[in-house]
Amino acid sequence: MLSTVSQLLTHHVSEQAKQTSQNSGARKTRQADYYLQYLAIFSQSKSVVVEQDIYNQQGALIIPADAILNPKISKQLLGHTLQQPIEFNVGIKQTLSSNRLQEIYQKIILNNPDLNFLNTGLEVSELLVQGCDYINDYPIVWQKLTVMQSTCPDLFMHALISGYMCLSVSKKMGEKPSENLHAFVAGLIHDLPMLSLNPKLLNDDLEYSPEQWREMQSHCEIGYDKFSMISGFPESISLAILEHHEHADGSGYPYGKSAPDLSITGQIVALVDTCIGIYSRESTVEKLGIDALLPVLEMNKEMFLPSVYTAATDILSAIPCQLRRVYSNEDMPEVINGLMLDNEEIQHDYCVLYGLVTSVKPHLKAEALTHTLINMAARINKSLIASGLLKNEHSEWMVISCGAQQEYDYVAIEYLEVMYGEIRWQIKQLGNLVYLLVNDHLINEQIQIHKIERGLLDIAHYHQNNQHFNAIRL
């Protein structure tokens, strides 16, 4: 949240606002395609051949067929808008294959007790083989998966787990075999469009500004556009990639769609992607076990289609999990103290942002971004109230637990770390959306703009003061 609003400490929102689009969030994002950079990195170890003449948008020949793509040529191409995406013009001789992907999956499944349990219980082995074979009709998909494996191994692992979990959820739901395969492929490739974004955005340590956050969001539309260009590629998979950040309650992007307008496959990918995102952001999950995701999903169940939510939580609940601890009893007072400080920050930011959204709501233009903002604020408000996390009794319980040193209380408190982390993440996204209201001219009344400025500055000062206080305390 601090990075989101710190810009306001040095720049007046209304002065730095830029006219980006009158249909923010629902527009087609046009930007440089950085897949060329990934191909350039890949070409340093393996051959990338230009299979078709490459032309710019004006029809001029830039690179002839049979050329070998190298960093120099890639840099030259970055200065042009091409007639078609570069992946349609180049080929890689040694790409991943169905057999190789199956071998990778077998290693992952055998080495992961949770996935091994699903493989046995849901009987997805045959479907997994069929899913890997399914990709054989689309060489461009193999090309991009190969480049991702080589240049972004963590993202590739994310893709593998996502595809497997999407297949499992679809099978659990009783979807048709063809739909199971579509869910697998959509889960496997939904983040391939990330390779079209600026590589800096994939830096795990990057604290996104609102503009960078929005640029990150563009991968949904980029993916839909690119996969729709592949001859014979299933529309349902392209649509799932477009919708995998949409939510049933209308709080997602890029269009703020709600349950009646969303595809089942897209929502399977959305829920699985949410779980993997939480698992990746919150290190405590891995230490506690996969069941630590369940309270977070329960708190946010309105984000998901009921049928998808039920199938996914049934799967997670069935996985055997031993009771595990992250911290020793001696460490728990410090953990609880940190959680109480987190609770104060959550309450502060939530109250400011929810108050801002409520206040400016009647003055907003009817756009996809404002629709998403209003629904996200409503969901966060509802889930926080229902959970009781902001009640005085919640903090009192943690203090009492610290004195009583009861094992079951300490376990519950450790689970809270995961939940708090997800709440802070969501509030951060809400802050980004509030910032973009002004940046995108979705609110024009000066008095409302000043409200937003003051609110975001309040959050920035609050976090700065807390950092200073914690530095002194440490």
N, C-alpha and C positions, 0 to 999 in steps of 0.2 A: 504493500500500500504506500510505503514511503516513496518509492520510485515513481509511482503513479502520480502523486501530487506534488513532488518536490519541484517539478518544473514551474509550478505556480509561484514558487518562492522567488524566482528570478524573472519570470515572464508573465505578464498579464494575459489571462486567457483570451480575452477579446482581441488583444493586439496580435497574438500569434495564431489565432484561428485561421484556417485556410479553407477555401471553397473546394472541397474534394468531390462531393457528389450530393445531389438533392435526394438521392435514394440510397442513403448509406445503409450498408449491411445487406441490401438486396441487389447491389450492382455487380457487374462482372469486373473483377479486379484485373487490370492490365499492368504488368510489371516485367522486369527482366527475368528471363528464365535461367536460373543458375544450375540447371541440370548439366549444362555445358561444363561448369567447373568440376562437377563430380566425375564426368566423363574424362576430363583432362587429368585428374588425379588417377583415375582408373587406368588410363592409357600409359601411365608411367611404368606399369608392370605387365599389362596385357594389351594385345593389339585391338584397336578399335578402327574399323574400316568404314570409309564413306561408301555406301552401297548405291546411293542415288545422288545425282547432281543436287547441290544445295543452292537455292535461290533466295534472294531477299524479297521483301514484300512488293517491291517494284518490278520483280521479274528478272533482275540481273543475276547472272551466275556468280556465285561467291566461291564455292569449292566444288571441283569436279568429282565425279564418281571415281572410285579406286584410290583416292588419296587416303593416307593414314592419318587419323586424327591424333594430334599431339597438343601439348599446352599452348604452343604458339598459334596454331590454327584455331583452337578454342577461344583464345583471347581475341583473335580477329573476328570470330563469329559473334562474340558478345556485343560488338558494336553495331549489329544489324538486327532488324526485325525480320525473321525468317517466314517463308510462305507456310511452312508447317513445322511443328516441333522437331527438334534435332533427332529424337529417338526414332522417328520414322525414316530417317535418311542414313543411319549408321547401323552397323552390326558388330557383334562380339562373337568371335569364333568359339570360345569355350564358355558357355553360360551354364547356370544351374540347369538341372534337368529334373524330370519327375523322379527318377530313381535316386538321384543325389538328395533331393529334398526329403524323400521318404527316409533315407539313411540319417539325415540330420534330425528328423522328428523322432526316430527310434532312439537315438542317443539322448535327446532331451527328455523323452517320456520315461525311459529307463532310469535316468538320473534324478528324476523329480517324483517323489512319492505321491504328491497330489495329482499330478497329471497321469501317473500310472494308475492311480485309483479310478480316475475318470475313464481311462482307456478300457479298463476291465469292466467297470460297472455299466457304462453306457454303450459298450460294444461299437466303438467308432472307428476301429482299425480299418475295416474295409472301406468305409466312407472316406477316410483320410487318404487312402491310396487313390481312390477315384478322384478326390479333390486335386491331388498332385497331378494326376493324368489330365485333368480338365484343362490345365493351363497350357498343355502342349499345343493347343490351337492358337495361342496368342504369343508369338515369339517376343514381342515388345515387352510383355509382362516378365518373361524370363530375363530379358536384358536388364530391366530396371531392378529386379530383385537381385541380380548378380552384382550390379553396381552398388546397391545398398549394402549388401553383405560385405563388400570389400571396403567401402568408404565410411559406412555408418553401422558398425557391427552391433551396437546397442539398440539402434532403431530396428535393425533386422531381427534381433531377438524378440523385441516387442512385437513385430509383425508375426513372427512364428507363433508366439503364445496367443496372440489375438485370434489368428486364424483357427487354431485348435479349440480355443474356448468358444468362439462363435459357432463352430461346428457342433460342439457339445451342447450348447444351449438350444440350437435349432433342433437337434435330435431329441433332446429332452422335451421340447414343445410338441413333438409329434408332427413336425413339418414334413412335406413330401421330400423324397430323396433329392430331387432336383433343387429344391429350396435349401436343403442341407449343404449341397455343393456351392450354391451361390453365397450362402452365409460364410462358408469357409474361405472362398476366394475374396470376398469383400473384406473380411477381417484381416486376411493376409496382406492385401495390397492397399488398404485404405490410407496408409501414410506414405505410400510411394510419392504422392505429390509434394511431400516435404522436400524432396530433392530438387524441386523447382524454386525453392525459397532461398534467400540469402543464408549461406551456411552459418553465419553468426547467430541466427535465430535458433539453431539447434544446440547452442552452448548451454549446458545444464546450469551453469552458474550465472546466466544472464537474467537480470531483473528487468522484465519487459516494461517498456513505456507503453502507453495506450496505443500509439501508432504502430509499434512493433507487434503488440498483441493482435491488432487488427490485421496486420500483414500475415501473421501466423494463421489467422482464421481463413485466409484466402485459399488455403490448400484444398478446402472442400470443393470450391467452384473450379479450381484448376484441375483437380482430379476428374470431376464430372466432364469437363470440356475435353480433356485428353483421352479418357477411356471411351467416350462417345465417338471419337474419331476412328477407333479401331474397328475394322470391318467385322461384323458379326458378333461383336462383344455384347453380352446381355445387358439390356437397359436396366434391369433390376439391380445389377451389381453397381453400375455407374450411379444409379439413384441412391443406393445405400451409401456410397462414398460421399455424395453430396450432402446426405442427411445425417451423417454419423455424429455430428455435434448438435443436432436438433433434439429437443426434449418434448415429452408428451404434454408438459404444462405450458409450452410456448416460450420457455426461457432460453432456448438455444439459438444457434446461428447456422447458416447465414440469413435465413428468412423468418425465423421466429415461428415456424410451423407448430401446430399442436396435434394431439393424438389422432383425430380423424383424418388428417392429411399426410400421415407418415407411414412409410413402408415397414413391414415387420423386419425385414432383413437389415434395414438401416438402424432400427432401434435395437436389434441384437448387437450390432457393432458398437452402437452408442453406449450401451450398458457395459459391455466388455471393456471398451476403451476407458470408461470411467474407472472401473476396477483396477486396470493396469496403471492408469494415471495415479491413483491414490497409492497403490503399491510402490510405484516408482518414487513418488514425492515423500512418502512417510516411511522412513527406514524402520520404524517400530513395527510395522505390519509384518515384515519378513521375520522378525524375531518372535513376535507373538504367535503367528500362524495366520493362515488365510481366513479363518473365521473372524478375525479382527475387522474385516470389511463389512460384516453383516450389520452392525449397529449404524454404520455410516450410510449404507444403502437404505436401511429402514427409515432413517431420518430424512432421506431424500427420495422416497419411493414415488412421489408424484412426478418426478422427472421421467419415469419410465412407463411404458405400456404394461398394464397389469400382467398379461400373459408372459411377457419377457421377464419381468421382475420375479414372478413366481418361479419360473423355470430356473433362472440363474441362482436365486437364493436357495432353492431346493438342492441344487448341485453343490453349492458352497457349504450348506449345512450338513450334507451327507459325507463330506470329506473328513476322515478321522483326524482330529487335532488334539494333541496332548497339551495339558495345561503347562504353559511356559511363562517365565518371568523375564523381563528385560532388565530390571534394576534390582539391586539388593535392598533389603529393608532399611539399611543405613542410608541409602541414597534417596529414599522416598520423601523425606522432608524437603529436600531441595527440588525434587520433581514436582511436588505439590505446590511449592512456592512459585515455581515457574508457570505452572498451569493457572494459578490464581492471577498472576500478572497477565497471562494470555487472555484470561476471561475478562479482565478489565479492559484490555485493548479491543477485544471483540465487541463488548458492550458499547464502548465509546464509538467505534467506527460504524457499527450497525445502527446505532441511534442517529448519528449524524447523517449517514447515507439514506436510511429509510425515511428520515424526516425530510431530506431534500427531495427524494422521489415523490413523496406524498404532496409536498408543497408545489412542485413545478409540474406535476402530472397534467393539470388542466391546460397548461400552456404549451404542451409539446406537439410538434407536428406528427401526423400519423405516418410513421415510417417503420421499417422492420427493426431498426435499432431501438427505437423507443418502445415498441411492442415487447421486445426481448427484455429490455430494462425493467419495465413495469412488472412483467411476469416473474423475472428473477428476484426482484425485491419482495414480491408477495410470497414467493416460495421460501426465501430465507427467513422472512418474518414468521411465517407459519411454522416452519420446522424448529426455529429457536424457541418459540412459545411452547410448542407441543413437547419438546425435549426437556424443558425445565432448566436448561443449562444457565440461563441468566437469572434464575431465582436465587435469593439469598441462601435458601436452604441447601442449594447445591454446593456453594462454597463452604458453608458450615459443615456439611457432610465430609468434605475433603479434610478440613481441619480436625474434626473428631476422629476420622480414620487415621490421621497421622499419629494421634495420641494412642489410639487403641491398637494399632499395628496388627490389624486383622488381614490375613492372607487374601481372602476373597475380595475385600475392599481394595487392597493394593492392586490386584489384578484388574478390577474394574477401572481404577484410576489410570493404569497403564493403557487400557483401551481408549481412554479419553484423549490421550495424546493424538491418536489417529483422527478422532472425530474433530478435535480442535483444529488440527492441521487442515482438514478439508473445509471447515467453516471459514477459516482465515483465507484460504484460497478463493472461495466463492465470494467473500466480501471484497477481496482484491479485484475480482472481475467486475463486480458491481461498481466499484470505484472507477475502473477504466471506462465503463459505459457512461457513467455520470460525466466524466471528463469530456467524452466524445460528443455529448449533447451540445456543448458549446463549440467544440472544435469543428463540428459538422453543420453548424447553424441550424440545429433542430429546435432551438429555442432562441427567440429574437428579443424578447422583452428585457430591457436592461436591468430592471429590478430583479428578475429571476436569474439572470446571468450572475449578478452580484451575490445572490444567495449561494449559488453553486461555488463561486470563487471563495467566499468566506468559509463555506463548509469544508472544502478541500484543503484550504490553508489551515483550518483548525485541526484536521487530521494530521497534516504534515508537521505542525508544531507539536502536537501531542506525541507523535512518534519520536521526534527529535529530542524532546524533553525526557522521554522514557529511556532513550538510548544513553543520554547524558547521565541520568540517575543510575542506570544499571552499571555504567562504566565506573562511576564513583563507588557504588556499592561493592563491585568486584575488586 
